[in-house]
Amino acid sequence: MSRIRRSWSGAFVAAAAVGTLTATLVPGPAQASPKEAKATAATANIEVIASKLNNPRGISVQDDGTILVAESGVGKPGCAPGTKCVGLTGSIYRVKGSEQGRVVTGLPSSAVAPTKPYEPISAAGPNDVEASGSGYLVLNGFGGGTDDRDKLGKDAAKLGTLQTASGWVVGDLAKHETLLDPDWILGHAPNPEEASIHSNPWRFARNGRGFLVADAGGNDLVGIGFGGKTTTEAIFPDNEIPAPGGAAAAPSAKEKKALNSLVPQTTKIAADGTVKVQSVPSGILKGQDGAFYVADMGGLRPGGSRIWRIVPGHRAEVFASGLTAVSDLAQDSDGNLIALTLTGGFQQQGPPLPGKLNRIDIKTKAVTEIPTDGKLSMATGLAVGPDDEIYVTNNSVGTEGQLIKITE
């Protein structure tokens, strides 16, 4: 049974409520050249490609360099403060050469309307996108089961699904979670403050003629096959991390609030001083070696994230560990993994610590940080272009989101 009280994007709400999230970049490239960035390993060539995006999430890049961004929207305009409403404000943003703008609108978007002036709206809606034939495939996030979805009205019907932009549902992840609740076998302690059924599809990848979906809410990997049939392909176990406590390990007030909204923490500390946190799977990709790689968030705790390697038909194995809050994965032309960190942590005062980009050698598993000058703020989406340029969705809470390009 999934024990996440709210949508995975609820962590954004918690963080936004106690301080500004933006570390806004000035449009245009940074001063350092790619050559200088490599030489000093302390600067980055960063360019803002698009701005004013509405809760931008996943990115995909086509062979011709066209970039697609899933925007989760802003919920329903006019929704009463403190109330969750569903509107059709989700969209797909496209950058093709010198042209850019929304090419699909009217996708579902759920959000709790802010109760304070200037509080960012954190929405659940389109989380991932890719081109498909002459159209697009869109993965919609959510944060519940089918009963929760039904209560939100007809505009919510496609939340928690993989759909075509034209409206055909390819697979229903919220229904899968509702019927099976696969991670019940992990034995999470009952919590009266949260529902046991919780689906929040985050990223997807093609698997032959079907798809694999990382469900951040369900702590599992779900396959979608012919006719929309869904299967549980993997369940990601909890991670054991150093328990909060002590001068060095105590989480800040922000971190506690964000953690409890994302993965409520158990108060039971093991004899060895560890505590369990839920996995919260995030990024997924099919590697050049034919295996699938899936990242997990590891409860947002420093060092709690893992990357799993999955060969279809075999048990998932940990490929890399010790990372922090990995929100997405990509792969460069050499087959190495690129891991995007949502944040390095939360401070008592001020904005969350910057996120990071790390390259993981596919052969040696060595981790090398890609310099970003501390400019990543609540970054959620990641993709690598045809020339190994890196794209990230930055400031991914509210209506000031950015698509940035990073070159080395």
N, C-alpha and C positions, 0 to 999 in steps of 0.2 A: 504494500500500500504506500503510495507516495505521500510523504509528509512535508510537503511544501505548502505553506499557508496561502501564498498568493502567486501570481504569475512570476516567472523568473525576472521579468522586467520590473517587478515590484521592488527589486533591490535598487533600481534607479530612483523610484519614488522616494524610498527611505533616505537615500543619499541627498536627493534634491531638497528634501524638506528641511535639512539642517545646514544647508550652505550652497553657494553657487557651484555649478559643475563646470562652467566654461573656462577654458584657457584658450580663447579664440585666437586662431591664426590670422595673420594679415594676408589677404589674397595675393598670390604671386610667389615665386620661388624664394627659398632662403638664400642668404648671401654665399654660403659655401658651395663650391663646385663639387660634383661627384668625386673628382680626383682628390680634393682636399678632405672630403668626408672619409674616404678610405684611408688616407694618410694619417689623420688625427684620431679617427674612431670616436670623435666627440661632437661632430656636427653632422647635419643631414641636409640633403637637398629636398625640401618639402614645398609642394605647390598645392594650393587650394583649387580644385577642379570645379566644385559646385558648392553652393552654400544655401542657407535658408531651407534645408531639408527637414521634413517632418518625421522625427523619430526614425532616422535611417538605420537599417539593420544590415542584412546580408548583401554581398556583391558577387556578380559574376562578370567575367570578361570573355568576349567572343574572340575567335581567331583573327578577326579583322581589327581588333582593338576596341570594339564597341563595349561600353561599360553599362551594366544594369545594376540599379540599386533598389532594394525593397524598402519602401517607406511604410511604417506602421500607422501613419496618420495621426489624427488628433482626437479620436473618438467622435462624439456627436456635438457639434456646435450648439450652444444654448442649453446644454445639460446642467441641471441644478448642482451647485457646489456640493462636493462630497458624495455625489451619486454616480454610480457606474452606468454609462449609456453606450450604446453601439450606434455608430454612424457609418457612412460609406465614404470615409476620407482617406483610406489606404490607397497606395498608388505604386506605380513603377516609374522610376526616373531613369532616363537614358542619356548617355553622353556618346555621341557619334561624331567624331571629328570636331568641327567647330560648332556643331549643333547640340543643344541639350535642352531637356525639359521632360515633363511627365507624358509618357506615351500610353499609360493605362491609369484610369482613375475609377472611383466608385467601388473600391475593394473594402471589405469589412474592417472596422477599427473599433476596439473597445478601450475605454479609458474612464477613470474616476475624475470628475471635474475638480479642478483645484479649489481649495477653500481660502487661499491667500492670494493677494495680488502678486502678479509676476512669478508665481510658482509654476515651474515647467510642467507640461502635460506629458506623462509617460503612458504610451498607448501599447496595446497588444493588437497586432494586425499582421500584415505581410512581413515575414521574417527572412525569407530567402526567395530568390528568383533565378530563373535561367531561361534562355531562349529555347523554343521547341517548335521546329518547323516554321510556320509563318506566324506563330504566336508566342505565348509565354506560359511557363509553369510557375505557380506561386504557392509558397508554403506559408500558411497562416498560423500564427501563434494563438494562444488562448490563455488558459489558466483555470481549468476545471474539467468537468465531464459533460455529458450530453444533457443532463437535467439542468445544470447551470446555464448551458447554452440556450436551452429552450426558454428559460425564464427571461432571457434578454431580447426575445422577439425575433422576427423573421430575418432582420438584417444580420443577425449573429449566426445564421445557419451554416456558414462556411468557415467560421472560426475553428481552429483546430483541425484543418484539412489541408491536403495538397490538392490544388485545383488548377484548371486552366484559367487564363485571364478572361475567357469567354463565359466561364461559370460552371463548367463540368467538373464534378468532384472525382478526382483520381483515387483518393484514399482518405478515409476518415480516421484520424489518429485519436481524436477525442472519444469516438465510439469504441475504438480498440481498448483504450484505457478504462472506459466505463465498464465494458463487458468482462475484461480479464484482470485489470489492475496487476500487471505482471510483477512489480517489485514488492508485492506483499510477502514474498519469501525472504526478504531481507529482515523481517521482524522488527520494524520500527515501532517504538512504543506509542500507544494511542495518545493523541493530543486533542482535547476537546475544542481547541481553538482553530483547528484546521480540518479540511475535508480530506478523506483518504484517497479520493479519486482526483487526480490532477494531471492534466495533459497540457504541455506547452511545446509543440514542435518547434525546433530551433533552426536546424539545417538539414538539407537532404543531398543525396548523391545518387547517380544512376547505378543500377546493378543489373547489367544485361538489359532486358526489356522491362525490368521493374525498377524499384527505388528502395533506398534505405534512408530512414529518417531518424535523426537523433532527437529524442524527446526529453527536453531538459526537465520537465515536470514529472514525467513517468520514470526517470532514471533508467531508460531502456533504449534499445535500438529496434525499430519496427520496420519490417519489410512490407512493401506494397507490391502485389503481383497482379496477374491478369484478373480483370473484372473488379478490381478494388479490394481483393482479398488481402487482409493484413495478418502478419505473423510476427511473433516476438523472436528476434534474432539474437539478442543479447540483453542481459540485465547487468548493470554496472554496480558493483558492491560499494558500500561505504568506504571511505578512507579513514585511516587512523592518523591523527596529527597531534602535536603537542597541545595539551589542554590550556585554555586561557588561565592566566595566573602568573604572578611574579612580575617584576619590573619590566622584563624584556618581552614577555609573552602576552601581557594583558591587552585585550583589544580596546580600541578607543570607543567612545560613545557612538560615533558614526558607524564604525565597523559592527558593533553589536546590533544596531538597528537594522543595518543592511543585511547582516547575516540572518537575523531572526525573520526578516521578510522573505529571504531567499530560501534558507535552510535552517529552520529552528534548531537550535543546538541543545543536545542532551546535557543534563547536569551531572550525569554519571561519569566520573573519571576513573579510568582503569588503574590497576595497581602500578602499571609502568608509566603513569602520568600522561596518558593519551586520552583523546576523546574522539568519538566517531562523527564524521560529517558526511552528508549525502554527496553522491558523485556529481550530479547535474550535468549530463553530457551536453556538449555544445557543438564545436566544429566537427565536420566529417568530410573526408575526401577519399577518392580511390587513388592509391599510389601507383607509380610506374611499375612497381613489382607485382601489381594485381591485388595486393592486400588493401583493406580499408583501414584508415586511421581515424580514430575518434578521440577528441579531447574532452576532458571534464573540468568543471569549475572548482571542485574540491572545497566547497563551502566558502569560497573567497578568501580562505586563509593562506598566508604566505607559505609557499612550498607545498600546498595541498593539491595542486592540479596534477593530473596524469594524462598521458597520451596512450591510447590502447591500439594495438595492432590486431586486426581481425581477418583471418583467412576464412572465406565462406565455408561452412561445414565444420569449422574447428572452434575451439574455445578461445575467447578473447584473452590476449596477453598484454601485460604492461610493457610498452615500448620505451617510455620515458617518464620520469617522475621528478618531483621537486620544483615544478613550475608554479606560477601563481595566477589564479583567476583567468585561465585561458578561455577566451570567448569565441575564438575562431581559428581555423587552420587553413593553410594553403601550401602549395608545393612549387618550388622553382624548377627551372629547366634541367637542373642536375639531379632532380629527385629529392632534394633536401626539403625538410618540413619548415614552414614558417609559422610560428605560433604568436598570436596576438593576445596581450594581457589587457584585460579590462581596466584594472587599476592595480597599483602596487600596495594599496592599503588606504585606510581612512584616518584622517587626523582629527584630534579633538576640535580644532578650529581650522577654518579655511577649507579649500576644496580638497577632494580626494587626491591622493598621490598620483603622479602620471602613470600611464600604462607603458608597456614596452613591446618591442618586437624582438623575437629571438629566432635565430636559424639553428636547426638541429640537423647535424650531419646524419644522413640516412644510414651510413655504414658504421661510423664510430660512436654515434649518439652524442657527440660533443656539442655543447650549446654555446652559441656566440651571439651576443647582443648586437642588433642592428641599430645604429644611432638614430634617435628621433628628437634630440634636443629637449626632452621633457615636454613635447607638444601634444602627446596623446592624452586626451581627457575623456574617460568613459567611452572608449572606442569599442565597437562591437563587431563590425564586418571587415573581412579581409579577402583579398584576391591578388593574384600575380598575373601581370600582363604578358604579352608575347615577347617583350624584350626584357623580362624579369623585373620590370618596374612593379612597385607594390602599391596597392590601393587600399585605403582604410576609411571606414565611416567613423567620423570623430564627432565629439559633442553629441552623442546619440540620444539625448533626452530633450524633448521639446521641439521647438520649431527653428532652432539655430544650428541644426546639424550640418555637417560638412562631409564632402568626399575629398580626400586628400591623396596626393601622389607622392611617393617617396622613392628616390633613386639613390643608389650608392656610388 
